[in-house]
């Protein structure tokens, strides 16, 4: 008997499955085995992580009766963060998401990195900062694309 590998699947409501599919595949996700173009799309990053976009009608059936779908135009329930291997990959992936119907998101490090636990007054040269940009999918879910540069100015791995 084969055992299933543990994985994380984010299920997100979508107003337009085709638009969500274009956006997800532009970010490098592949169509998964549980896709039905009418009701849902299963987008796999790898065997351990995927996103399952489903129609509002279907998503609502899974919620407790007293709950409703949050409007991502007014509130955010989470940020989906995708890490990549270089600054250039960050920029390219965000541009692909925009070209596929997404919109540019907020500057995730507008405070100079303080939200990442970097103390005020610490120079970026003393603590490598991530390169981060964001893009909103067609439904308003926020995707951050980030490169964590783990090299210190001396070229050594930062062990902190």
Secondary structure as UniProt FT lines:
FT   STRAND          8..14
FT   HELIX           17..26
FT   TURN            27..28
FT   STRAND          30..31
FT   TURN            33..34
FT   TURN            37..39
FT   STRAND          40..46
FT   TURN            47..48
FT   STRAND          49..55
FT   HELIX           56..61
FT   TURN            65..66
FT   TURN            72..74
FT   STRAND          79..83
FT   HELIX           87..99
FT   TURN            100..101
FT   STRAND          103..104
FT   TURN            108..113
FT   HELIX           114..116
FT   TURN            120..121
FT   TURN            124..126
FT   STRAND          131..136
FT   TURN            138..139
FT   STRAND          142..147
FT   TURN            153..154
//
